[in-house]
C-alpha cells in the first residue's frame, strides 16, 4: 500500500514536471500575450507616405499623400488615414481636382478609392472654382468619376446645390444629383 502511494505520487510529479517543462515562460511571469490588431495583420505599415499612380501611357494619374497607411496584400487594399488626393485628370488644360477625407481605402492599386468622413473635393480654377462635400465618396481615378449615395453639397460662385446621391464626371464637370435636389442661386455683381 505504501509503495503504490509513492508510485502514484511519482507519476503525478512526473506529469506536473512535463507539463511545466512544455509551458511558455509568460505563463509563470503573468505577462499577457500581445493582442493582434489590424495593423499587426498588415503586410506593410507606412507613415507620411506619398503614392504616385501613372496611367497606361505613363502620364501621372494622381498623387496620394497620407499621414499613415497599412497595406493588406491578400485583399489588395491600402487603408489610409487623412488621405489627400491630387488628380491630374486626362486634360492637361484643366485644373486638377483636390480631395481630402478622414480615412480612405485604395483598392486594386488605385483602380477605386473609397473616402469617408468629411470628404471635401475642389478644383482650383478661378473664376469657376467648384467644390463639393459629402460623408463618403467613391472615386475612380482612371475614369475621373466620383460617386456617392450620401447627402452632398455642391458649391460654385453664386450657387449652392444639395441632394442625396451623386454621380460626377470630374473631367467634363458634370454633376448628376440623384434625389432630394435643392438649389440656391445668388446674383453676383
PyMOL commands that set and color helices and strands:
alter all, ss='L'
color gray80, all
select helices_A, chain A and resi 2-21+26-29+38-41+108-110
alter helices_A, ss='H'
color red, helices_A
select strands_A, chain A and resi 44-54+60-72+77-81+84-87+97-100+103-107+112-123+130-140+145-156+159-169+174-185
alter strands_A, ss='S'
color yellow, strands_A
deselect
rebuild
show_as cartoon
